[in-house]
């Protein structure tokens, strides 16, 4: 396959997100402007100007009308996808690390980093239909058990009943969204040994995968938080995603960003590694980035995926037909 | 310029035609073929180049049809916004990679892990120098063996045939672990004589060198010449890359040694295309 290279960002990529129809791709980077691309030909459709810091995460509503972004400028912003206009700004006293729309798009979960005297926290915001009615108040604030450790990702569980979070303390937690209670914590024995960098849900919300700096990715049951599978690799995992079409897992990583300049790109293992979800065996890798991969996303149709790297490139891969009959 | 355009509107006499004029009317019209069922569309146009020569330009495009949802189609026509609204034409933010990237497989499909590792172990003791250069085209294993010596050659061609896992008398399996890999030729019931112990030596044995070929002789001619003596696996004539003419020698590989021997006996000194052929074994026999 000949990937499409998108060089819209001047700084390392942080996050990639497809909309539900799979025709739009949103990219976030450490430069301050999230960017919207057409997911088939990689043409740039627009940029969202207004943040004043690295943008860590974004999510798009089901109807592709609203975008929410979380940024290091201590805000999360709501955007009109089509025009690039800011609709609302949620202000926090600390950087917003991850954002996720709930099913129905009336709620959003936003995690904030520990900063100054503030501890890390998970905020649930109500998203109004009409941006005029939007309020800043959180519906629910979940205090982190490890207040000085970052929460790298929080997503909604099935039917918005739970929130699943993972972060630097390497523990995955499931919270009740009604009462704010902590329901489950991942077992220390089987869980990750180092910080969890990424968390990605299956299309049907039945399970999710976490990637960690302990050079492994783990597949968990969304309801019971039982460990299903472990995928081990040789480099810290920065990004994980699951194919919605085949039983494939894609891991992206590479060594620490600070060590990149001292490492040859061939030794760096900056490839997107494909694993069989069930057999836990590595299938192969797609090379191309010359920095660690920070973000991975599968198109909802499962026929293409994109990766974003520390090198500032988004690479959009449309699979060749032989990918679909790969046998282990 | 006014005169020029006047001339164009009037009927031209050939004497009035000068170099700057447009000869476009002399050319065949543009032709568009397709798209056919594979989505390939061909457009043929003609034009004059700078030297006034007629040039035919064939443009082949691949037309792809994609299904989009109604909303996605609507989004196609969205007006660009933000930085994308005033993007300079030469910015080239989006580029198609010139390099082809494939999903690089860890092992060839159809091979279980244990087999791959055990065969790798059995190969590792060979410790050949310069093994880094060796990449097997069949199983993509690096540094183990050449393609012709690939232990999985037969396996790959057979596809997903289930493997008989353990002949107890096998000598090659070494420790004879349950999943140790045994080449098909070494398995119980395999005809060891005919299978041969080594791909390479077998090929060499029945390879025949033909020299003093005429320049016009090509592979098919050689095939025609040697075919009557028995089954031929390979027929190759050395071609000079620059002049693409024959270099006057070639190689023919026979399946059986007897056939090769008969061919040598018969064709050595045979007159072919007004030259006298020299046919001999391609490599020196140790015996």
Interface residues (C-beta under 8 A of the other chain):
Chain A: X1 X2 X3 X4 X5 X6 X7 X8 X21 X23 X24 X33 X35 X36 X37 X38 X40 X41 X42 X43 X44 X45 X46 X47 X48 X49 X63 X64 X82 X83 X84 X271 X274 X281 X282 X283 X284 X285 X286 X287 X288 X315 X317 X319 X320 X323 X326 X327 X328
Chain B: X66 X68 X69 X71 X72 X75 X76 X78 X80 X81 X82 X83 X84 X85 X87 X92 X93 X94 X95 X96 X97 X98 X99 X100 X101 X102 X103 X104 X105 X106 X109 X110 X113 X160
